[in-house]
Amino acid sequence: MSRSLLRLLCVPALAGIVSALSFSALAAGKVGVERIKLPSLSTVEDYPYTIEVPADWSVRREVPEPGIYLGPPAVDPKQYPEMIFVRWSRVELTNPEATAANIKANDLKNDAWTAPEVTVVDVGTTKGLWVRMDYPAKNDVPARTTLTLKVPIPGASIDIIGASPTEKFPELRAHYEKILRSVLPAPAEEKTAEATKPQG
């Protein structure tokens, strides 16, 4: 067997092993946590929130993704649903109750997704939105579920997302909730310039 073929066969298997071991360690509480500023696509400006993530995670700015991943530095985000995705959203969150009502109304109008959980929540001194969405299987794409904490910034909002195949979601939900519920507004002295829409 050629060395290149052996590498081709081994890399996906090793990635799966790393994923399983990392999540097992996290679930068992063997990995410490670290509170960091919530990073944006900009390399010079963070969002005005902090979040607790496993201490061995890093900020992953994956091109051409419209956001950033928080997760282990050496795994494929597409193969590691334990990762958290952070993105800018054009939806303002000045009135979370109205936004929640709009999501529920749109849920009744389409069959592309359902939103069984839409709740206004306290995020420190501000209000955010907790949204679970289920996307049915379509063509060759399996069903998937997302759990999102949406928090406001001036003129827009941020989506902090855990996403997995629907069949794995019950196993991963506690992991997502622990990280998403750790989000807090950054202390006043740590807030950076007003977050704006990423360019490009």
Disulfide bonds with the S-S distance in Angstrom:
none
